[in-house]
Amino acid sequence: MHAPDGFLTGPTAIATGVMSAGAIAASLKASRPELDDDRIPLAGVTAAFVFAAQMVNFPVAAGTSGHLLGGALAAVLLGPSLGLLVVAVVVIVQAIGFADGGLTALGYNVLNMAVVTALGGWAVFRGLRRVLPATATGVSLAAGVAAAASVVLSSMAFSLQWLFGASAAVPFDRVFTAMAGVHALIGVGEGLITAGVIAAVLAVRPDLVRGADGIDRAAGPAKLPRARFVLAAVAASLVVATVVAQFAVGDPDGLERVAEDTGFIEAAEDHAFGSSIFADYATAGVASETVSLAIAGIVGTLVTLAVGTGLLLLVRDRRRGTSADAERAPSA
Amino acid sequence: MGAGHTHPLHVHEHSRTHHLPAHVKVVATLTTAGLVATAPRDDVIAFAGAAVVLAAVARASRVPGRFLVSRLAVTAPFLIAALLLPFVASGPRVDVVGVPLAVEGLWGALGLVSRTLLGATASLLLVATTEVPALLRGLERLRVPPVLTQIAATMLRYLEVIVGEVGRQRRAMTARGYDPRWLWQLGPLTAGLGVLFVRAYERGERVHAAMLARGFTGRMPVLVAERPATAADWAVAMAVPGLVAVARTVGAVVGGAEAWA
């Protein structure tokens, strides 16, 4: 999902750029206790690991393959703030060094692939850890389901940005269905890999998994109940992607609010930049327009909720956790 | 360092572009990419103008076309997506050899393909003419937090090692007759990635210890001081986005191709 230059309109690029920069600044502040301790090389080598892990193609079915995004994985391994920074650096280097993703698209690429996956994934992970047992299996399971959800959240964030700043006349509901559908599948792969990696690391060096605080190490190495896991991951991805859309139709509040928002956007947006899809789209059919606006409202609420929860957790952990961080740091 | 000047990203040459201060080139590249990315989708004059300017920069910097074309391959997924636009877009359709294509989608595809290729070319020219340490220092001069550039520096330094490790794992697996093709065969792959993380982290710990032993204080030493940017440097570098801006102005006056059609 490394979008190229001009994939979304200029105002969208700038707005998402401001959001990404804010999230990076907050993470820099939150991870200061760790990074001030000259531990930048560790973060750098971990970034190289995420970069390399993205290059490992995994089979989806004979012939097709996907690859890891790694935002939720990095968050569970390193904590949300350092995880976000590491994946953001990976995305930025891919754009500058390898032309994978446009320079002017960095705002939304960093937002979707680093901020939403790390913070959203962390929020889901922490939620699941409250429910699941504090064992290696429980942590791996939580990480896997969180990773699956993070990929779908990321695709939803992208569809939402498409609504506000599309560069071509493809209606929002078509983009949303395609993106969320494909990413529900990719999410299962992401979830399986993340759960497997966390289980493997927990078996060797449980102290390296930031998200595994307070687990019962006597419970032995994680054995994943695979059938149950696949079911959970599929359910998490699909619930997020489709059931929400069903609710959307009959929700006048969401509808009204988004109609207001989008009306504002239409007025405020880019006569200079020209290619606002929204005016084109409004003529495409009133019935489907209202439905897709309602879906957009729900999707927006969900993404904001997940990312906001992640951000809150990040800030709260920082307030509370400086001494614990120093304690956890393995002596290098 | 042992590999001399061969680098997958950088084309070693001595041209005016290569010797410009990095931060000047970063500003020029970002401005160019911004101008291309915000050009109206049917502004063929702006796109053609930018293509000519970038080709001239590549020639003046002695960056081979072969290098650019092979590097542009990363944008292929989006080019393919762009080619699908005429089929999935809504709105009125036009018959092309009996196939109904959406007019909106055709213009959208034109804009998307042009912006993608031109933006990617601009950033490829930047890395091709700037060595990585200089580029990172240039970003620091533009107020990018040093923590980020240092993470990036360490990452790029160890990337080759870790990617090599992935290759060795894969080869070992194949040599033992395991070639996973289905989703339920993921187990060994993910265990391998888990081991890879532990190895990467432990390597990071060793690197950090070695750096501390050599007196690392949290900042990398600057080995070659970058010269300050002169007015002439800025003039030469900003001529590139300047010419693209001229092409866009001409395009805006003449009008887009959509009006001609």
Interface residues (C-beta under 8 A of the other chain):
Chain A: H2 A3 P4 D5 G6 F7 T9 G10 A13 I24 L28 L35 D36 D38 R39 I40 P41 L42 A43 G44 V45 T46 A47 A48 F49 F51 A52 A53 M55 V56 F58 P59 V60 A61 A62 L68 L77 L85 V86 A88 V89 V90 I92 V93 A95 I96 G97 F98 A99 D100 G102 L103 T104 A105 S167 A168 A169 V170 P171 R174 V188 G189 L192 I193 A195 G196 V197 I198 A199 A200 V201 A203 V204 R205 L208 R226 F273 G274 S275 D280 Y281 A284 P330 A332
Chain B: L9 T29 L30 A33 G34 V36 A37 T38 A39 P40 R41 R71 L72 V74 T75 F78 L85 V88 A89 S90 G91 A102 E104 G105 G108 A109 G111 L112 R115 T116 L118 G119 A120 T121 A122 S123 L124 L126 V127 V132 L135 P145 V147 L148 Q150 I151 A152 A153 T154 M155 L156 R157 Y158 L159 V161 I162 V163 E165 V166 P180 R181 W182 L183 W184 Q185 L186 G187 L189 T190 A191 L193 G194 V195 L196 F197 V198 A200 Y201 R203 G204 E205 V207 H208 A209 M211 L212 F216 T217 G218
